[in-house]
Each structure stands twice: as C-alpha cells, then as structure tokens.
Amino acid sequence: MSESTSEFVAKVKDTQEKQLKNQEHQGKGTPSSKLPTKQHSNNP
C-alpha cells in the first residue's frame, strides 16, 4: 500500500509541475479550473 501511495504522490507532484509549466506557457492565471480532480474522483 505504501508503494501505491508514493506512486500516487509522485504522479500528483509530476502533474502539478506540468501544470505549472503549462500555466507559464499559456499565461492564464486560473489553473484551478483545469486541475485533474476529475481523474481521481474515486473519493466521494
């Protein structure tokens, strides 16, 4: 379980880094609307 958790954390960090870079490229100040919350909607 700890492995999958660390994997998930690594994925989240990687996604956040990519979003920060995308945000810089696009120059849009509202990345919250494009956050990948729908991908991990396993939690109610």
SERO-4910 file (N, C-alpha, C, O; in steps of 0.05 Angstrom, whole numbers):
BEGIN
 pado doro    nc1    nc2    nc3   cac1   cac2   cac3    cc1    cc2    cc3    oc1    oc2    oc3
  Met    A     17    -24      0      0      0      0     17     25      0     11     45    -13
  Ser    A     39     24     15     57     48     16     68     53    -12     74     76    -19
  Glu    A     72     32    -27     84     36    -54     64     51    -72     71     71    -85
  Ser    A     39     42    -72     19     55    -89     15     84    -80     10    102    -96
  Thr    A     17     88    -53     13    116    -43     36    134    -53     31    156    -62
  Ser    A     60    124    -51     83    141    -60     81    145    -90     88    166   -101
  Glu    A     72    124   -104     68    127   -133     48    149   -139     52    166   -157
  Phe    A     26    149   -124      5    169   -128     16    197   -123     11    216   -137
  Val    A     31    199   -101     43    225    -94     61    234   -116     61    258   -123
  Ala    A     78    216   -126     96    223   -147     81    233   -172     88    252   -185
  Lys    A     59    219   -178     43    227   -201     31    254   -197     31    271   -215
  Val    A     21    259   -173      9    285   -167     30    307   -170     25    328   -182
  Lys    A     53    302   -158     75    323   -160     82    327   -189     86    350   -198
  Asp    A     84    306   -204     91    309   -233     70    325   -247     76    342   -263
  Thr    A     45    318   -241     23    333   -254     24    362   -247     20    380   -264
  Gln    A     29    368   -221     29    396   -213     52    411   -227     49    434   -235
  Glu    A     75    397   -230     98    410   -243     90    416   -272     95    438   -282
  Lys    A     78    397   -285     70    401   -313     50    424   -315     51    440   -334
  Gln    A     31    425   -296     11    446   -297     24    473   -293     16    493   -306
  Leu    A     44    475   -275     58    500   -271     71    509   -297     70    532   -304
  Lys    A     84    490   -311     97    497   -336     76    505   -357     80    525   -371
  Asn    A     55    490   -358     34    498   -377     22    525   -370     17    541   -388
  Gln    A     19    530   -345      9    556   -336     27    579   -345     18    600   -354
  Glu    A     53    574   -343     73    594   -352     70    599   -382     71    622   -391
  His    A     68    577   -396     66    579   -426     40    594   -434     41    612   -451
  Gln    A     18    586   -422     -7    597   -431    -11    625   -419    -25    642   -432
  Gly    A      1    630   -396     -2    656   -384    -29    661   -372    -37    684   -367
  Lys    A    -44    639   -367    -70    642   -354    -67    640   -324    -53    623   -314
  Gly    A    -81    657   -310    -77    657   -280    -97    640   -266   -100    642   -241
  Thr    A   -112    624   -281   -133    607   -267   -129    578   -275   -145    567   -290
  Pro    A   -108    565   -264   -104    536   -270   -123    518   -253   -125    494   -258
  Ser    A   -137    530   -234   -154    514   -216   -176    501   -232   -186    480   -225
  Ser    A   -184    515   -254   -207    504   -270   -198    479   -286   -214    464   -295
  Lys    A   -171    476   -289   -161    454   -304   -147    433   -287   -133    416   -297
  Leu    A   -152    435   -260   -139    415   -243   -150    388   -248   -174    385   -253
  Pro    A   -134    367   -247   -143    339   -253   -158    327   -230   -151    305   -221
  Thr    A   -178    340   -220   -193    329   -197   -212    307   -207   -219    289   -192
  Lys    A   -220    310   -232   -240    290   -243   -226    263   -248   -239    243   -247
  Gln    A   -200    264   -253   -186    239   -258   -187    220   -234   -191    196   -236
  His    A   -182    232   -210   -181    216   -186   -206    220   -169   -205    227   -145
  Ser    A   -229    217   -181   -255    221   -167   -264    196   -154   -288    190   -153
  Asn    A   -245    179   -144   -253    155   -130   -265    161   -103   -282    147    -93
  Asn    A   -255    183    -91   -265    191    -65   -292    206    -68   -294    223    -85
  Pro    A   -312    199    -52   -338    212    -54   -337    241    -44   -358    254    -45
***
